[in-house]
């Protein structure tokens, strides 16, 4: 299938709703672990204005160990099967075996937090399906990434990484116009790193690809507001970060609370028009 460029398919601001089919996600673990609950949640997020719904069967929260492909598929396959054709779908996975099944069931985007470093077969699967791809920056791996994230200059290092992974994707046969880039808020980053990435988002949009930002509920928002031990952030702070990111050039906002983000972004869009 020949897809239109991702910039046309998802014009800014597009909201990507999150459905975690996991027992342990950092903000909503267990809430939609049963397939029926996950399907109902995805349908609701779509009705609330999500342009696409990102379904994940493995938590990548700080400290998590991960699951094997069989377990991940057991969680997500029934959900994707029920939704395929009805709700535009993204699969949040780093595994080729999971992506292959998801793409066969009509999923249009592969969201890989390892940026094609986790599974050597994933690039080929995405290329063959002609699917959209999101490449995410992560320093380290989920188990240890928040122990002591260190950069000389977080923004230039993230930009260089994403540029290199984009080249790798294109060399692997993935059309550049199908790829979007994500600095990976919270993936091996301090509070200051995360905000610096948004402050200087123009250095990431300069790479010429749509930028995805997933700040929703992340602990940096709770820490910013005065709780050094926060593991999550509030909805209001999430909306504020998303609107600011959109204003600085982000195209897709990955969020848990879709209605609130869609409403806020509609107002922001009108102001910027
Ligand atoms: N964040 C999470 C998971 N996947 N994908 C992209 N592209 N960008 C992100 O910022 C991002 C992501 C973490 O959030 P969540 O899925 O709610 O949590 P968990 O990984 O614990 O399931």
Boltz pocket constraint, residues with backbone or C-beta under 6 A from the ligand:
constraints:
  - pocket:
      binder: B
      contacts: [[A, 18], [A, 20], [A, 22], [A, 24], [A, 25], [A, 26], [A, 27], [A, 56], [A, 58], [A, 59], [A, 60], [A, 61], [A, 92], [A, 111], [A, 112], [A, 113], [A, 134], [A, 136], [A, 182], [A, 184], [A, 185], [A, 212], [A, 213], [A, 214], [A, 215], [A, 216], [A, 254]]
      max_distance: 6.0
